[in-house]
Amino acid sequence: MHGWGHLVFALPLTIRQTISQMLAQGPWSALELAGDLCLTRREVEEHLEHLGRSLGRRRLDAPGRCPACRGQRIDGPWFQVKP
């Protein structure tokens, strides 16, 4: 008797799963993610917001100033998922 139980189908990753895997490898900016995934920066930010909620984190807002020196010029924000 032949059944389907022995077949394993590899489903493609969702955009959020792809972003999560990318962030697990190291920090990325929203602009870099958008370029690599052919999305707009806003679309990436929406996915990051959802990922942040899924991981039990707070909202992912860019700080207005550098938290260390309080200067107005800031690079990023950079996002990363740590296991």
N, C-alpha and C positions, 0 to 999 in steps of 0.2 A: 504494500500500500504506500502510495506516495502522498505526502502532505506538504504543506507550506511551512511547517514549523522549522525546517532546517535553513530556510532562506533568511538572510539578514539584509535589510534594505538600509542603505546609508542615505538618510534624508539630508538635504542641504541645510546649512545653518541659517537661522534668521539673522536679520541685520543686528539685532541686539546681542545675539549670541556671538556674532562675529566681532562686534565692538568689544564685548567682554573678554574674548580671547586675545584681542589685540592689546587691551589694557593690562591683561595679566602678564604680558611679555615686557612691559615697561611703560613709562609715561608718554602720552600723546596729547597734543593740543586738539581742540575741536576743529580747527582749520586743517590740521594734518589728516585727521580722521575723515573729514569731508572730502578732501582731495583723493585719498586712497579708495574711498567707498563710492565716489561719484555722487555725493549728496551735497545739499547746501549746509552751511554752518548751522542754520536754524534747525534743520532736520536732525543733525547730529546732537545738538543741544537738547532737543526733545527726547531723543533716545537716551542720552546721558541722565536726564532728569528721571526717567522711568527706571533705569538701572540703579540709580542712587536710592530710589524708594524701595526697589526690590531687594537691595542689599542691606536695607535698614539704616541707611545713612540719611543725613539731612539733605536739603536742597543743594544743588550744585551751582552756586552763584559765584561769579568772579568777584574777588575783593576789589574795593575801590582804590585801596592803597596797599602798599607792601606792608604786611603785618609786622615785619622785623624792624624796618627803618622808618616806617610811616611816610616814605616818599610817595609821590604821585605816580611815578613811572613804574609800571609792573609788566613783567613778561609772563604770558600765559593767558588763562589758566591752563595747567597741565593736569591730566586725569590719569589715574592708574588704579587697577584692581589688584589688591594683594591677597593672596590665599590665607 
